[in-house]
């Protein structure tokens, strides 16, 4: 499995759909993933020095905002 797949699978198993959003880290891989069949979203900014973004959640809308 890829890093993204491992983090997505681990998050889905450990949270059991209990949360609207799950914010992950430590993978250094940016990801925004809607869990199929649920209202749950997994988001990981990746490595900020590489992605040059941060995560913004406003009114349940997730975006990666560029660092200035």
Secondary structure, 3 states (H helix, E strand, C coil): CCHHHHHHHHHHHHHCCCCCEEEECCCCCCEEEECCCCCCEEEECCCHHHHCEEEEEECCEEEEEECC
